[in-house]
Amino acid sequence: MSPPSRPSLSRRLRRLLAVLLTGLVLWLLTQVPYGIIRQERIRAFGETPAMATVVEVTAREGNAGRRYLATYRYIGPDGMARLRNAPFPLKAWRTLAPGSRIVVYYATGEPNISRARLELEVPFQVWLRQFARGDDLPENTQIIDQ
């Protein structure tokens, strides 16, 4: 019986290329911001404006520098109070204090998903909202520099 033949160089290269491409596709799938896509899909069915009350204002140090956060409470259509923590640009954050009233928009179909009027947002999320709705960027939208 003869020994098994070794695969040719081209066959080995094809297998290596297949493994590398599979790894690349899997890595790319891990980079998709599914949470943002889900939120914008729900928001595309409509948002309802509401008034919210600022509960707490904080600044936190992180890897990307200092973040200016505000926790606000708003009442959904079911009468339940909801709390959310959101980042704000420094200029807007300085105007906030516990008890301040701010405008928020909650998703009509899912009141737990909300955003404040001057909240900082990721550029991809702003682009996705514009794309999904065909809207121009509202003048009060703040984009996080990355």
C-alpha positions in Angstrom: 0.0 0.0 0.0 1.4 3.4 -0.9 1.6 6.3 1.6 -1.2 8.9 1.3 -0.3 11.7 -1.0 0.2 15.2 0.4 -2.2 17.9 -0.7 -0.8 20.2 -3.4 0.4 23.7 -2.5 -2.6 25.3 -4.3 -5.0 23.1 -2.3 -3.4 24.1 1.0 -3.5 27.8 0.0 -7.2 27.5 -0.9 -8.0 25.9 2.5 -6.0 28.6 4.3 -7.8 31.3 2.3 -11.2 29.7 3.1 -10.3 29.7 6.9 -9.1 33.3 6.8 -12.2 34.5 4.9 -14.5 32.6 7.3 -12.7 34.2 10.2 -13.0 37.7 8.6 -16.8 37.2 8.0 -17.3 36.1 11.6 -15.3 39.0 12.9 -17.3 41.5 10.8 -20.5 40.0 12.2 -19.3 40.8 15.7 -18.8 44.4 14.8 -22.4 45.1 13.7 -24.1 47.3 16.2 -27.3 45.2 16.5 -28.6 47.2 19.5 -28.5 50.5 17.6 -30.1 48.9 14.6 -32.9 47.4 16.8 -33.6 50.8 18.5 -33.8 52.7 15.2 -36.0 50.1 13.7 -38.4 50.5 16.6 -38.1 54.3 16.5 -38.9 54.3 12.7 -42.5 53.5 13.6 -42.8 56.9 15.4 -41.6 58.8 18.4 -43.7 60.7 20.9 -42.4 63.8 22.6 -42.7 64.1 26.4 -41.4 66.2 29.2 -38.9 64.6 31.6 -37.5 65.6 34.9 -33.7 65.4 35.5 -33.1 63.3 38.6 -29.3 63.4 38.7 -26.4 65.1 36.9 -22.9 63.5 37.0 -19.6 63.6 35.3 -17.5 60.4 34.9 -14.0 59.7 33.8 -13.5 56.9 31.3 -11.2 55.7 28.6 -12.6 58.2 26.2 -12.2 61.1 28.6 -14.8 62.8 30.8 -18.5 62.1 30.0 -21.3 64.3 31.2 -24.4 62.4 32.1 -27.9 63.1 33.3 -30.5 60.7 34.6 -34.0 61.7 33.7 -37.5 60.4 34.5 -40.4 60.4 32.1 -43.9 59.0 32.1 -44.8 56.6 29.3 -48.3 56.2 27.7 -49.1 53.5 30.2 -48.6 55.9 33.1 -45.4 54.1 34.3 -42.4 56.2 35.2 -39.1 55.3 33.5 -35.5 56.3 34.3 -32.8 56.7 31.7 -29.2 57.8 31.8 -27.9 59.8 28.8 -24.7 61.6 27.8 -24.9 65.3 27.0 -22.5 67.9 25.5 -20.8 70.0 28.2 -22.7 73.2 27.2 -26.1 71.5 27.6 -25.0 69.5 30.7 -24.1 72.7 32.5 -27.7 73.9 32.2 -29.1 70.8 33.8 -29.8 70.3 37.5 -32.0 68.0 39.5 -35.6 69.1 38.9 -34.9 70.6 35.4 -37.4 69.8 32.7 -36.2 68.5 29.4 -37.8 67.2 26.2 -37.5 63.5 25.4 -38.8 61.4 22.6 -39.8 57.8 23.4 -40.6 55.2 20.8 -44.4 55.0 20.3 -44.3 51.2 20.1 -41.7 50.7 22.9 -41.8 53.5 25.5 -38.7 52.1 27.3 -36.6 53.3 24.4 -36.1 57.1 24.6 -33.7 59.8 23.8 -33.3 63.3 25.1 -33.5 66.3 22.8 -29.8 67.4 23.2 -28.4 63.9 24.0 -25.1 62.9 22.4 -25.5 60.2 19.8 -23.2 57.9 17.9 -22.7 59.1 14.2 -23.9 55.7 12.9 -27.1 56.0 14.9 -27.8 59.4 13.5 -27.0 58.3 9.9 -29.2 55.2 10.3 -32.1 57.3 11.6 -31.7 59.7 8.6 -31.5 56.7 6.2 -34.5 54.9 7.7 -36.8 57.9 7.7 -35.4 60.0 4.9 -35.1 62.9 7.3 -32.6 65.7 7.3 -30.5 66.0 10.5 -32.5 68.0 13.1 -30.6 71.1 14.2 -30.6 70.0 17.9 -28.9 66.6 17.2 -25.5 66.3 18.9 -23.0 63.8 17.5 -20.2 62.1 19.5 -16.7 62.7 18.1 -14.9 59.4 17.7 
